[in-house]
Amino acid sequence: MDEVNQDLSPASMIHAIEDNAAELLLDMGRIGGGEQRVDAALTWTIGGSPIDYHNCVVRADLDPAGADTAIAESVRAMRDHGVPGTWHVGPSMRPSDLGDRLLAAGFEAGAEAGMAADLHALVEDLPTPDGLEIARVTDRATLARWKDTLAQGFGEGESEAAWVAQVYARIGFGDDVPYRHYLAYLDGEPVGTSTLFLGAGVAGIYFVMAVPAARRRGIGAAVTLAALRDARALGYRIGVLGSSKAGHSVYARLGFQDYCEIRVYEWAPPQA
């Protein structure tokens, strides 16, 4: 287990949000076969996924004079691999006008709320529907059901779910890996997913989804809480995640607070 981060200060929370996501993206990209660059100026994984979000620059500490060249280098790597890609720009990344430079280079901007929570202060008495059960994914057969469920409403749908599940099948399901996956069942039917990633000394939450027919019933909160409880039982103190607008109220009800914004700048090859 990583050395657990016990520091609840805002600065620590922001670093934890950025670092946990960077570790997850780099690890998944490496397992997917992506090119990795890790140096003082840039950290990226590109070419390991068909999904733009996962071909990404996750750290940058650039001199303004060299920032445009670095952006061009990342685009060249995306072109060489024939994939779309992203820059995940958090508060630690430099220069301060990096977003404007990415827009000028043809990227399009989106955003996630960087949120964190003290796992000792979660709100755990939220209502859930009768018949809801949550199980940890421990084999390939259950991972296939997790994949099929995720594909019904997360991100890029079937293509992203298939790639993510392929990566997780390679990693495995034991307690010796930093990933745990959860599948929510309602009256025996799979209706929701989540993933716990233990990295950078904190518990990161990813791939939270409730199928469209079962939304607004507390399933997303419940499958998130199951992962957070397991992390707490393992000795972790801080939970982190990046939230879309649609999921923000769910996480806020669990006790998560906003600490920063992560701007996600997307690039795609020009259409022929």
Salt bridges, closest charged atoms under 4 A:
ASP19 OD1 - ARG59 NH2 3.97
ASP27 OD1 - ARG30 NH2 2.61
GLU35 OE1 - HIS81 NE2 2.87
ASP39 OD2 - ARG37 NE 2.77
ASP68 OD1 - ARG101 NH1 3.05
GLU73 OE1 - ARG37 NH1 2.85
ASP97 OD1 - ARG101 NE 2.91
ASP118 OD1 - ARG237 NE 2.69
GLU124 OE1 - ARG229 NE 2.82
GLU124 OE2 - ARG232 NH1 2.67
ASP148 OD1 - LYS147 NZ 2.77
GLU160 OE2 - HIS54 NE2 3.15
ASP175 OD1 - ARG136 NH1 2.81
ASP175 OD1 - ARG180 NH2 3.29
ASP258 OD1 - HIS248 NE2 2.63
GLU261 OE1 - ARG263 NH1 3.81
